[in-house]
C-alpha cells in the first residue's frame, strides 16, 4: 500500500473538518476501482470519525457532547494542559477504513469522513492509503 500525506490545517482548539473530498481526490489519483481506503491520524490530540454531513449541527452536537463528557479542566496530571484533547482523540480513534466500490468511497448517503481537532489551532496531516483487490 502506498501512503500519501495530506495536510489539514486547523484554526481553532476544537474543530470538525469534513475531509471526504480530500480523501476522494487521493483515491481518484490512483485509478483504483475496488479495494479499501485507509486513513490514519499520526497525532495524539486529534482523531478521525465517520458521521453525518447533511446537518452541521450533528458535528456541533458531537463536540458539545464530548465537552460535557471530558471537560477541558479536570483532575488531570499531564503537564501540557491538553489531557482532555488526548482523551477525546482516543474516544474518536486514529484510523478509518472505507471500502472502495466502482472507484468511489462506499460511504452511506449521509456519511462523511471527519478530522477531529481537539488541541488546535495546529498544522496537521493525515495519511491516506489505497489498496486494490
FENZIDA-V941311 format. One record per backbone hydrogen bond with DSSP energy under -0.5 kcal/mol. NH is the residue of the N-H (numbers start at 1). CO is the residue of the C=O. Records with the same first field share a line. If there is no record, write none. Layout:
NH: CO ; CO
//
This chain:
2: 130
4: 128
6: 126
8: 124
10: 122
15: 117
17: 15 ; 115
19: 17 ; 113
20: 113
23: 19
24: 20
25: 21
26: 22
27: 23
28: 24
29: 25
30: 26 ; 27
31: 27
32: 27
35: 100
36: 131
37: 98
38: 129
39: 96
40: 127
41: 94
42: 40 ; 125
47: 116
48: 93
49: 114
51: 112
53: 110
56: 54
58: 55
59: 55
60: 56
61: 57
62: 58
63: 59
64: 60
65: 61
66: 62
67: 63
68: 64
69: 65
70: 66
76: 74
81: 78
85: 82
86: 82
87: 83
88: 84
89: 85
90: 86
91: 87
92: 88
93: 89
96: 39
98: 37
100: 35
101: 99 ; 104
103: 33
104: 101
106: 99
107: 105
111: 108
112: 51
114: 49 ; 112
115: 17
116: 47 ; 114
117: 15 ; 115
118: 45
120: 13
124: 8 ; 122
126: 6
127: 40
128: 4
129: 38
130: 2
131: 36
133: 34
//
